[in-house]
């Protein structure tokens, strides 16, 4: 073979090697890009506490820890720079007021422990509020936290072992679990637009029906009266549940009337007929339609201040409303089984007024 032939073959071999190397480098670059993008998502979710507000056209990726995180378009808030490696979830139970307490306490406990709070995709409150917590596939390496008392703050909740994922159990009914994150939770507990629109319309209709000429000159006081199961359920009565009497509600109304001469009271109750029979005055109105619990709560939350009797539903209606709150202090019955599980100082916020 001639020198020219040898040179030509060497040239072809060199070109072939160049093509193979180029293709190999290109494939590696693509694989590296895909890996780093997924790794960035994983590390971002793992190293930062992220509150994510979803949109209708979100997409989902599954990270290497088998959690699901939504990406683009997103709005991120409340990013913590401390490393986060573990999750906290909740065994939700009870009705609306209980579930809100549990969600708020889950949020606060997770944040205090620098862990990620998560809830199920089908979680009931998702259809009521604009909550933002993401969901995960079933967790492993789980421990359970059980509170010492149902209606009292348990400081051990703020010292969870970071070697585990955690499931919170029972009710966790104390403002102290989430007070440091109240601003965040007020964003979490914004009602969905359809619920809020119904509530605004019904609120206006209620006031209009009482022939109010200028609704903007009034100071609105929400009054939630719970009787029903706390009066008629023998197990509840035996446990120590109590109901507020007429004099308590009248005294609370008088307190607000002295402070706000333009006070106007809007009642919600599981026994609205009892309320109408005892408090039907020119400056009162009553929610008489059978609305969903969330719509009634949204109506009450539009008021400036609150009077509540017993139960978590009234508690959260008052918290969402803001303003001043008067609560019934003779709950639960002294010496009862419920009284042994109850700490009024950690159940009722310190700025609320006992009466």
C-alpha positions, -999 to +999 in steps of 0.1 A: +000+000+000+013+035-008+020+062+017-009+081+003-032+051+009-019+047+044-024+084+051-060+083+037-069+053+059-054+070+090-074+101+082-107+081+079-099+064+112-092+097+129-125+111+116-144+081+127-129+084+162-139+121+162-175+113+153-178+086+179-162+109+206-185+138+196-216+116+198-205+101+231-199+136+245-232+149+232-251+120+249-233+124+281-241+162+281-278+154+276-278+129+304-259+152+327-284+180+319-314+159+327-298+145+359-288+180+371-323+194+365-339+166+384-312+169+411-318+206+414-355+200+419-348+174+445-322+194+464-344+225+463-373+206+478-351+190+503-330+220+515-357+246+516-391+249+533-413+260+504-449+270+504-463+264+469-494+279+455-506+258+427-521+268+393-545+250+370-518+240+345-491+227+369-468+198+361-454+173+386-421+155+390-413+127+414-380+131+432-356+104+443-372+103+478-406+094+461-422+127+470-441+147+444-434+184+438-453+208+415-433+229+391-441+258+368-459+280+371-455+284+409-454+312+434-429+305+462-430+320+497-415+316+531-382+300+520-360+289+550-323+286+544-319+257+569-315+222+557-347+201+557-346+163+554-378+150+570-415+152+566-444+156+590-480+147+583-512+144+603-539+118+610-568+142+604-600+136+622-632+155+632-652+181+614-642+215+600-630+233+631-610+203+642-594+199+608-584+236+607-567+232+641-549+201+629-537+217+597-525+249+615-507+228+642-491+206+616-478+236+598-464+252+629-449+221+644-432+212+611-418+247+608-405+247+644-388+214+638-374+225+604-393+197+586-416+197+556-453+196+564-473+175+539-510+165+534-528+141+511-540+152+476-576+144+486-574+164+519-608+179+527-596+214+533-582+217+497-617+223+484-624+250+510-592+270+514-563+280+491-539+258+511-505+252+496-489+222+512-478+195+488-484+158+491-461+128+491-463+091+485-465+069+516-437+077+540-412+053+555-392+055+587-421+070+605-427+077+642-459+089+657-463+119+681-492+117+705-501+148+725-503+146+763-537+163+765-563+170+738-568+208+745-534+218+759-500+227+744-474+200+745-439+214+742-425+180+732-440+186+697-413+212+692-385+186+698-391+159+672-362+136+664-349+145+630-338+110+622-374+101+614-405+112+595-434+119+618-472+115+619-490+137+644-520+122+661-550+134+681-563+171+679-534+195+688-558+223+699-536+252+710-527+285+695-491+280+707-484+254+681-488+279+652-488+314+666-454+323+651-468+315+617-501+333+619-494+355+589-486+325+568-517+307+579-540+336+571-528+332+536-534+294+538-569+299+551-582+322+523-615+308+511-618+296+476-634+322+453-667+303+449-672+301+487-661+337+493-685+349+466-714+331+482-705+344+516-703+380+505-737+378+487-754+361+517-738+386+541-752+415+521-786+398+519-787+393+557-779+429+564-803+442+537-832+421+552-829+441+584-834+474+565-799+487+571-796+520+552-758+523+553-740+491+560-706+507+560-714+527+592-719+496+613-695+475+633-703+439+627-701+413+655-703+376+647-720+355+673-716+317+672-738+297+695-733+260+697-759+239+716-771+208+699-747+179+707-733+197+738-768+198+752-784+167+739-756+141+738-753+123+771-717+112+765-707+148+758-725+161+789-709+134+811-675+142+797-678+178+807-691+198+777-712+229+787-734+254+768-735+291+772-766+306+788-787+337+777-770+360+803-735+353+789-746+362+753-764+393+766-734+404+787-711+400+757-734+419+734-737+447+760-699+449+762-696+454+724-725+479+723-708+501+749-676+500+730-692+503+695-725+522+695-730+511+659-727+474+668-747+450+646-748+413+656-750+384+631-759+350+647-750+315+635-761+285+654-771+248+653-802+260+671-810+293+654-846+292+666-833+295+702-812+325+692-841+342+676-864+336+706-838+352+729-819+379+710-842+392+683-835+429+685-833+457+658-795+454+656-794+416+652-796+393+622-796+355+618-782+331+593-813+311+587-805+294+554-790+259+555-756+267+541-725+245+541-704+249+572-676+266+552-700+292+538-713+301+572-678+303+585-669+326+556-699+348+565-689+351+601-653+358+592-664+390+574-674+405+607-652+429+626-653+411+660-667+379+676-686+364+704-682+326+707-697+300+731-680+266+728-664+244+701-637+247+675-660+260+648-667+292+666-630+294+677-618+294+641-646+317+629-633+342+654-596+337+645-603+342+608-624+373+616-596+389+637-606+418+659-617+414+694-632+381+707-652+373+738-654+336+748-674+317+773-652+310+803-673+283+820-661+256+797-655+228+804-674+218+836-651+220+866-639+186+879-650+168+847-629+144+826-626+170+799-614+196+824-584+174+831-575+175+794-580+212+790-558+242+795-576+275+789-543+295+788-530+275+758-564+269+742-576+305+740-553+332+727-542+356+755-557+387+738-592+371+738-616+381+766-631+356+790-666+363+802 
